Amino acid sequence: MAFQLVVLYHHPESTAAFDKHYDETHAPLAALLPGLRAYTVQRPAAAPSAERPAYHLVAVLTFDDEAAFNAAMGSEQGAAAVADLGNFAGAGATMLTGPAGQVL
């Protein structure tokens, strides 16, 4: 069963600086994770009421299984991606991991 890492990035002080670093540095680092099968990013839009979304950016990284995820995070590339978080995600990020199934 597929295994996912979902990262919910909190709103940064400077969205321009965050987005530049994420797009030009962090995403390319994360894309190098061994065994990565899919990697999607969403920048949530404001609700129709113009209410700010709960998160600035949501990243979903998918691996074949939990063993592949653990191997990726234990790799040199995994260490580099984790170490880079401090360079742009000062507002914090919530990380969720677990098996992923498809409903539809």
WOSUL-V389576 format. One record per residue. N is the residue number from 0. RES is the residue in three letters. PSI is psi in whole degrees, -180 to 180 (none if undefined). Layout:
BEGIN
n;res;psi
N;RES;PSI
N;RES;PSI
END
This chain:
BEGIN
n;res;psi
0;MET;139
1;ALA;153
2;PHE;134
3;GLN;151
4;LEU;122
5;VAL;126
6;VAL;122
7;LEU;105
8;TYR;128
9;HIS;162
10;HIS;123
11;PRO;165
12;GLU;-46
13;SER;106
14;THR;-34
15;ALA;-45
16;ALA;-42
17;PHE;-53
18;ASP;-41
19;LYS;-49
20;HIS;-43
21;TYR;-50
22;ASP;-38
23;GLU;-24
24;THR;-57
25;HIS;-48
26;ALA;-44
27;PRO;-35
28;LEU;-49
29;ALA;-34
30;ALA;-17
31;LEU;-3
32;LEU;127
33;PRO;138
34;GLY;1
35;LEU;126
36;ARG;-31
37;ALA;150
38;TYR;112
39;THR;152
40;VAL;138
41;GLN;135
42;ARG;100
43;PRO;140
44;ALA;158
45;ALA;150
46;ALA;162
47;PRO;-27
48;SER;4
49;ALA;13
50;GLU;136
51;ARG;136
52;PRO;159
53;ALA;-28
54;TYR;153
55;HIS;-41
56;LEU;143
57;VAL;124
58;ALA;137
59;VAL;118
60;LEU;129
61;THR;135
62;PHE;164
63;ASP;-40
64;ASP;179
65;GLU;-36
66;ALA;-41
67;ALA;-41
68;PHE;-49
69;ASN;-39
70;ALA;-42
71;ALA;-45
72;MET;-25
73;GLY;-3
74;SER;170
75;GLU;-41
76;GLN;-38
77;GLY;-44
78;ALA;-40
79;ALA;-42
80;ALA;-43
81;VAL;-43
82;ALA;-31
83;ASP;-21
84;LEU;-39
85;GLY;-15
86;ASN;-13
87;PHE;-18
88;ALA;49
89;GLY;-25
90;ALA;-10
91;GLY;166
92;ALA;144
93;THR;129
94;MET;133
95;LEU;138
96;THR;151
97;GLY;172
98;PRO;146
99;ALA;130
100;GLY;158
101;GLN;131
102;VAL;-40
103;LEU;none
END
